[in-house]
Structure formats: structure tokens, C-alpha cells
Amino acid sequence: MKKYIGIDLGGTNVRVARVDESGHIEAMVKSPTEIINGYDFVMGNILAMINQVDEKKECLGIGMGVPGPVDTVAQVMTMSSNLPGFAHQPIAEQIEAATGLPTFLNNDGNVAGLGEAILGAGRGCDTVYYVTLSTGIGGALVINQRVHAGKHGYAGEIGNLMIDRGREKINHLNANAVECEASGMALTRKGKELFGADIEHAGHVFDLARKHNSAALRLVDEMAYDLAYMFSLIAHICDPDVFVLGGGVMQGKDLFLQPMEAYFRTMIHDGMQPIRFEEAQLEEPGIIGAAMLPMSLIEPSNE
């Protein structure tokens, strides 16, 4: 059984695991990132963690998921809002030099999508589009078990897709961006505007909708329509076998998923109707997907 090292690097915690090709996590260590101590400290800690789980005779490569876009040719982060000082640093090169193992870097959403495409809800499909519906909205295109991140690493930054011409500008994203209109953050903002400070997260809006509150039901329906519009844009570009949906907003799937899919099917060509929507299956898509990164690049599947 082939084995790989997966690293999930976040702004708060970093996890390092040894994972076999079936997605079984054999060993894992976790530590605070402590980004306040700087790049060198964090990288030194990661290398120490690799030594705790690494059996070099068995592991064939290392993959790391990071919170930001990655230039997958140069193998560096191009932006690191949650990890100050990490942009354009030789992260993969440094790990590879220290361990002797081929090391690959990609965005954390991309590696989660890769994990779902190889071992999760997209297993067996040639073209998988993974979407995380959470505080924000992100995506990953996986074709034949390889992530396509684009020239500059921004492929899949679907939260900036514009879904309307008449919405207001909320933050650094485009006015009318779907993340500003249909994400967990957006539903919370709109809920506060309607119901006041008692709305602390999107789940509170979902709770009101389940109690048949008409205003909350309207918000959820608007979110379903906006998401359908976004999915139709993506579908007309890459025509996937399946959309795999993950993220915390899926806790409201009983309210928005069915109407969203119904709206979506009115927005696409008849020949595209077989496109499916599936909920993400992996419990640890970030760490498993990171480990699948070297597997997909060193030994691509012939299936």
C-alpha cells in the first residue's frame, strides 16, 4: 500500500499526517501554527512534525494545502492573508530539501476537491467540480484526478463571480459577487439587517426558515437562486459530471438544496441535465486531499 504525507496548514493550526492511497490516516500530529513567531519558526515546526510521522522508506511524496492561491509551477503562495510572510516563500522547495521527498503545494480548497474527486463523492468521475459553501465560497476543478489551478493559481476563486448587475459592493470582491450574496457570511449579514443582532450566523436564519418565518424563507430562496446562477456559469464552462458540495452552509441543505437544483436546471441546456449534485463525503478532505496531491502528480491514475 503506497503512503504519502499530507500537510494542512492554516492560520490557527497545522496538521501533518501519514495517509495511505485508500485515504486511511495512519498517523497524525497537530500543533498551533503560531504565525506570530514568523515564517522560519512555523517551517521549523512543520519539519519537526513531519519527522514525527514520516517513515521515509514507505512514503513517496508530500502534499500541502495552504489558505491562499498558489502558483503551482513555481510552487509558492502568491497571496497569504492568513499567513503573513508566507507569500513567495520557497515552502515546497524547503520541505523537499529537508526530507528528500517530492513536495507539492496547492490551495486548501483545491486539495479538498482533489480528495473528494479521488476518494469521495466524485470518485469514478472524469470531471469533478468541488464547491465549498462556508463563510465564503470557493471551488476546485479536478479533471482525471488532477487539480487545474490555472496559470496564476486563481482558478476556482468562484466567490468573485458576478451574478447580478444591481447589487451593492460589500468588500474587496466585485460588486454583485456571489460570495457577497449567497455565502454564510452573506446570509448572516442579511439576517442581521432583517432580524437584528440575535442573528450570529447563517444557522440562525435557517432555524427561522424551518419555523416558516416568511422573511427567512425569502432569504433562503434568494440564496438558492443566486447559487444556481453561479453553478450555471461554472457548468457552461466545464460541464462537469458532478458538483460536490461541502462546507458549513450545507447544514441548511434541507432548505436550499432542492430549490437551488431546480433553478439550476432551468438555466442550462437540455443536454446538460445529467449533471449531478452530491454532498461531500470525506470527514478529513483537507488532510487526505493534501496527501493525494503527490499521488496525483507523481503517479497519475490510468483508470
QUIGIWO-V815345 format. One record per residue. RES is the residue in three letters. PHI is phi in radians with two decimals (NA if undefined). Layout:
res/phi
RES/PHI
RES/PHI
//
This chain:
res/phi
MET/NA
LYS/-1.26
LYS/-2.28
TYR/-2.46
ILE/-1.83
GLY/-1.97
ILE/-2.17
ASP/-1.96
LEU/-1.77
GLY/-2.10
GLY/-1.22
THR/-1.83
ASN/-2.30
VAL/-2.22
ARG/-2.20
VAL/-2.25
ALA/-2.43
ARG/-1.71
VAL/-2.26
ASP/-1.53
GLU/-1.14
SER/-1.53
GLY/1.64
HIS/-1.34
ILE/-1.47
GLU/-1.50
ALA/-2.76
MET/-2.62
VAL/-2.18
LYS/-2.33
SER/-2.64
PRO/-1.06
THR/-1.19
GLU/0.94
ILE/-1.06
ILE/-1.06
ASN/-1.48
GLY/1.68
TYR/-1.01
ASP/-1.07
PHE/-1.12
VAL/-1.09
MET/-1.15
GLY/-1.09
ASN/-1.15
ILE/-1.09
LEU/-1.12
ALA/-1.15
MET/-1.18
ILE/-1.03
ASN/-1.13
GLN/-1.30
VAL/-2.00
ASP/-1.45
GLU/-1.95
LYS/-1.03
LYS/-1.24
GLU/-1.83
CYS/-1.47
LEU/-1.79
GLY/-3.09
ILE/-2.25
GLY/-2.20
MET/-2.29
GLY/-1.77
VAL/-2.26
PRO/-1.48
GLY/2.92
PRO/-1.17
VAL/-2.24
ASP/-1.36
THR/-1.36
VAL/-1.48
ALA/-1.36
GLN/1.04
VAL/-2.41
MET/-1.26
THR/-1.69
MET/-2.68
SER/-2.51
SER/-1.03
ASN/-1.55
LEU/-2.31
PRO/-0.93
GLY/1.62
PHE/-1.64
ALA/-1.08
HIS/1.15
GLN/-1.48
PRO/-1.39
ILE/-1.04
ALA/-1.10
GLU/-1.05
GLN/-1.19
ILE/-1.16
GLU/-1.11
ALA/-1.14
ALA/-1.38
THR/-1.84
GLY/1.35
LEU/-1.88
PRO/-1.02
THR/-2.21
PHE/-2.30
LEU/-2.11
ASN/-2.78
ASN/-1.05
ASP/-1.10
GLY/-1.17
ASN/-1.14
VAL/-1.24
ALA/-1.11
GLY/-1.10
LEU/-1.10
GLY/-1.04
GLU/-1.19
ALA/-1.22
ILE/-1.50
LEU/-2.17
GLY/-1.93
ALA/-1.20
GLY/-1.74
ARG/-1.00
GLY/1.53
CYS/-1.77
ASP/-1.31
THR/-2.17
VAL/-2.13
TYR/-2.01
TYR/-1.68
VAL/-2.24
THR/-1.79
LEU/-1.85
SER/-2.43
THR/-0.93
GLY/-2.00
ILE/-2.28
GLY/-2.40
GLY/-2.58
ALA/-2.63
LEU/-1.72
VAL/-2.13
ILE/-2.08
ASN/0.90
GLN/1.13
ARG/-2.28
VAL/-1.32
HIS/-1.92
ALA/-1.63
GLY/1.54
LYS/-1.01
HIS/-1.93
GLY/1.53
TYR/-1.77
ALA/-1.05
GLY/1.70
GLU/-1.38
ILE/-1.31
GLY/-1.05
ASN/-1.62
LEU/-1.13
MET/-1.58
ILE/-1.95
ASP/-2.85
ARG/-1.73
GLY/-1.91
ARG/-1.54
GLU/-1.47
LYS/-1.41
ILE/-1.81
ASN/-2.55
HIS/-1.28
LEU/-1.33
ASN/-1.01
ALA/-1.04
ASN/1.40
ALA/-1.16
VAL/-1.11
GLU/-1.09
CYS/-1.42
GLU/-2.10
ALA/-2.39
SER/-1.57
GLY/-1.07
MET/-1.06
ALA/-1.17
LEU/-1.14
THR/-1.13
ARG/-1.04
LYS/-1.20
GLY/-1.13
LYS/-1.08
GLU/-1.08
LEU/-1.56
PHE/-2.02
GLY/1.66
ALA/-1.20
ASP/-1.15
ILE/-1.41
GLU/-1.80
HIS/-2.80
ALA/-1.06
GLY/-1.03
HIS/-1.17
VAL/-1.18
PHE/-1.05
ASP/-1.07
LEU/-1.13
ALA/-1.13
ARG/-1.16
LYS/-1.59
HIS/1.21
ASN/-1.18
SER/-1.13
ALA/-1.20
ALA/-1.18
LEU/-1.08
ARG/-1.17
LEU/-1.05
VAL/-1.15
ASP/-1.16
GLU/-1.10
MET/-1.10
ALA/-1.06
TYR/-1.16
ASP/-1.11
LEU/-1.15
ALA/-1.05
TYR/-1.08
MET/-1.05
PHE/-1.10
SER/-1.17
LEU/-1.09
ILE/-1.11
ALA/-1.07
HIS/-1.31
ILE/-1.57
CYS/-2.11
ASP/0.78
PRO/-1.30
ASP/-1.12
VAL/-2.65
PHE/-1.70
VAL/-1.84
LEU/-1.95
GLY/-2.29
GLY/1.80
GLY/-1.11
VAL/-1.14
MET/-1.14
GLN/-1.14
GLY/-1.77
LYS/-1.04
ASP/-1.09
LEU/-1.74
PHE/-1.96
LEU/-1.14
GLN/-1.14
PRO/-1.12
MET/-1.06
GLU/-1.14
ALA/-1.11
TYR/-1.06
PHE/-0.97
ARG/-1.23
THR/-1.48
MET/-1.83
ILE/-2.10
HIS/-1.16
ASP/-1.01
GLY/-1.21
MET/-1.71
GLN/-1.03
PRO/-1.16
ILE/-0.95
ARG/-1.88
PHE/-2.04
GLU/-2.30
GLU/-1.40
ALA/-0.99
GLN/-1.93
LEU/-1.28
GLU/-1.31
GLU/-2.25
PRO/-1.13
GLY/-1.15
ILE/-1.33
ILE/-1.21
GLY/-1.09
ALA/-1.06
ALA/-1.18
MET/-1.29
LEU/-1.04
PRO/-1.12
MET/-1.08
SER/-1.25
LEU/-1.68
ILE/-1.43
GLU/-2.32
PRO/-1.05
SER/-1.16
ASN/-1.72
GLU/-1.32
//
